[in-house]
Amino acid sequence: MLHEQAGPAGDAARRGAGELEAAVLAVLQAAGQPLTPGEVREHLGDGLAYTTVVTILSRLHAKGVLGREKAGRAFRYVPVADEPGLAARRMARVLDGEADRETVLARFVSGLSSADGHLLRRMLGDEPGPPSRG
């Protein structure tokens, strides 16, 4: 049975799944190319068991955050979107889980800062934006 390493790296065993997922995703974003679980584990460098890394990668794949391709007996994993794209996907999933989308959107928009409100109106074409530079 594989165990997390003790010592400073043992802190990895106490981190929550969300923190580990974020760390794995950051490694894959920074790599700019698909990585195997072993490569992800090397980049993390905090003594995680190989099986822990595989579990995290599998969970992220199941959530639709990572794509994967067969590489010999393993898979190579790659993010399906950049950071802003992933944030947008998370927001869409939350909205999809709500029965009253209109109220949720109205409350979200009413809570925006003035600057974000202007940005949203500009993106929707309701407000002129700054001149584009060509």
JOTAUR-V619255 format. One record per residue. N is the residue number from 1. PHI is phi in degrees with one decimal (none if undefined). OMEGA is omega in whole degrees, -180 to 180 (NA if undefined). Layout:
[[N | PHI | OMEGA] [N | PHI | OMEGA]]
This chain:
[[1 | none | -180] [2 | -86.1 | 180] [3 | -125.8 | 173] [4 | -66.6 | 178] [5 | -73.2 | 177] [6 | -83.1 | 179] [7 | 87.7 | -177] [8 | -55.6 | 180] [9 | -70.1 | 179] [10 | -61.4 | 176] [11 | -59.6 | 179] [12 | -61.7 | -179] [13 | -67.8 | -178] [14 | -92.1 | 179] [15 | -69.6 | 178] [16 | -73.3 | 180] [17 | -59.4 | 180] [18 | -62.5 | 178] [19 | -66.2 | 179] [20 | -65.8 | 178] [21 | -60.4 | 180] [22 | -63.0 | 180] [23 | -65.5 | 179] [24 | -63.4 | 180] [25 | -62.7 | 178] [26 | -62.3 | 178] [27 | -60.7 | -178] [28 | -67.7 | 177] [29 | -63.3 | -178] [30 | -68.5 | -177] [31 | -67.1 | 180] [32 | 70.2 | 179] [33 | -155.0 | 179] [34 | -63.1 | 180] [35 | -126.5 | 173] [36 | -79.4 | 175] [37 | -57.0 | 179] [38 | -61.9 | 178] [39 | -66.9 | 177] [40 | -60.9 | 180] [41 | -59.3 | 178] [42 | -61.7 | -179] [43 | -66.0 | 179] [44 | -66.7 | 175] [45 | 56.8 | 179] [46 | -123.5 | 170] [47 | 72.7 | 177] [48 | -69.8 | 175] [49 | -68.4 | 179] [50 | -54.7 | -178] [51 | -64.3 | 177] [52 | -64.4 | 179] [53 | -63.6 | 179] [54 | -60.4 | 179] [55 | -61.7 | -180] [56 | -63.6 | 178] [57 | -61.2 | 179] [58 | -63.6 | 178] [59 | -63.7 | 179] [60 | -64.5 | 177] [61 | -65.9 | 180] [62 | -62.9 | 179] [63 | -79.3 | -179] [64 | 82.9 | -179] [65 | -85.5 | -179] [66 | -119.9 | 168] [67 | -100.8 | 178] [68 | -146.0 | 178] [69 | -134.8 | -179] [70 | -68.6 | 178] [71 | -138.3 | -176] [72 | 69.8 | 180] [73 | -89.2 | -177] [74 | -113.5 | 173] [75 | -117.4 | 169] [76 | -108.7 | -176] [77 | -110.3 | 180] [78 | -147.4 | 177] [79 | -63.8 | 179] [80 | -82.2 | -179] [81 | -153.1 | 175] [82 | -78.5 | -176] [83 | -56.4 | 178] [84 | -62.4 | 178] [85 | -66.1 | 178] [86 | -67.3 | 178] [87 | -62.8 | 178] [88 | -63.3 | 178] [89 | -63.7 | 178] [90 | -62.9 | 179] [91 | -62.4 | 180] [92 | -65.1 | 179] [93 | -63.8 | 178] [94 | -63.4 | 180] [95 | -62.7 | 179] [96 | -61.9 | -179] [97 | -84.2 | -177] [98 | -103.7 | -180] [99 | -74.3 | -177] [100 | -106.0 | -176] [101 | -58.5 | -177] [102 | -61.7 | -180] [103 | -66.3 | 179] [104 | -61.3 | 179] [105 | -63.6 | -180] [106 | -61.5 | -180] [107 | -68.7 | 178] [108 | -62.5 | -178] [109 | -64.9 | -179] [110 | -67.3 | 179] [111 | -90.6 | -180] [112 | -71.5 | 173] [113 | -67.5 | 179] [114 | -57.9 | -179] [115 | -64.2 | 179] [116 | -67.9 | 176] [117 | -61.5 | 178] [118 | -62.4 | 179] [119 | -61.0 | 179] [120 | -63.0 | 179] [121 | -61.7 | 179] [122 | -63.4 | -179] [123 | -66.1 | 179] [124 | -83.4 | 178] [125 | 83.2 | -179] [126 | -89.8 | -176] [127 | -146.0 | 179] [128 | -66.8 | 179] [129 | -101.1 | 176] [130 | -65.0 | 180] [131 | -57.9 | 179] [132 | -77.6 | 179] [133 | -99.8 | -173] [134 | -112.2 | NA]]
